[in-house]
Amino acid sequence: MRVRRGGRWVDTGANSQERDLDEVLQTHAVFINVSKGQIAKREDLIKAFDTEDTTEICKKILAKGELQVSEKERAVQLEQVFKDVARIVADMCVNPANKRPYPPGVLERAMKDIHFSVKPGRNTKQQALEVIRQLKETMPIERALMRLKVQVGAADAQRLRPRIAPFIKVVESETWDDDLELECLADPGSFRELSELLSKETRGRASLDVLSLKEVEEGDERLE
C-alpha cells in the first residue's frame, strides 16, 4: 500500500484488505520506496503525517492509501482482459463468407496484429465493439444477425411496413391477415431504435420479440 504525502509516495508493503497490523505488515518501517528499501526519514514523516509514530502512520496509509500492483500482476490482468474481449467479439461476430463464428484464438492473434491495447478499467463490451470496428479494416468480420418477430396491428401495419424495412437485413417470413407478422434477421445494433419506433408509433400496441440473439450457420466444431 502507498499514499501520496507532501509530493512523495510513502509505502508500507501491506495488503489493504487486512486490518490487523501484525497480519498485514511485513515490518512497521515506512518506506519512500519499498522495492529499493529506502526508509522514510523522521523529518519526512513528521512533515507528511504530523507524527513520527510509524504504527499510526501505517494505519493512515492502510485507510487512505492505494494498492500497488506489481508489473507481473498487471501483465496477468491485462492478458485476462485481452482474452475476455476476444471472447466477447467471438460471441458477437461471424465471418460473413460462411456465417460462422471465429475461434477466440484467431481473434486474439488478429487483435495483436492490429496492436490493440486493452484498458483494465474500461467496460469489456465497449472495448469489444471498438475491436470489431478496427478489425473490419483488416479482416472479414461482421456482427451476427439476430432473429426477430415483429407483429403490428391492422391499424398501423400498412403505414409502418416501409419504416420497418431499413432495420431488416433478411425477411424470412411475412404474413398479412389484416395484422402484419414478420420474422426477420436484423443487426443487433438496430434493435433499440426499431423497438422505440414501434412503441412510439403504435403507442405500445405492436410487439417485437427476440427469437434468437445470434444467427449462425451450423457446422463442424470450431478449431483454434
Secondary structure as UniProt FT lines:
FT   STRAND          2..5
FT   TURN            6..7
FT   STRAND          8..11
FT   TURN            16..17
FT   HELIX           21..24
FT   STRAND          31..33
FT   TURN            34..37
FT   STRAND          38..39
FT   HELIX           42..49
FT   HELIX           54..64
FT   HELIX           71..92
FT   STRAND          93..95
FT   TURN            96..99
FT   HELIX           104..113
FT   TURN            114..115
FT   TURN            120..121
FT   HELIX           124..135
FT   TURN            136..138
FT   STRAND          142..143
FT   STRAND          145..152
FT   HELIX           154..164
FT   HELIX           165..167
FT   STRAND          168..176
FT   STRAND          180..186
FT   HELIX           188..190
FT   HELIX           191..202
FT   TURN            203..204
FT   STRAND          207..215
//
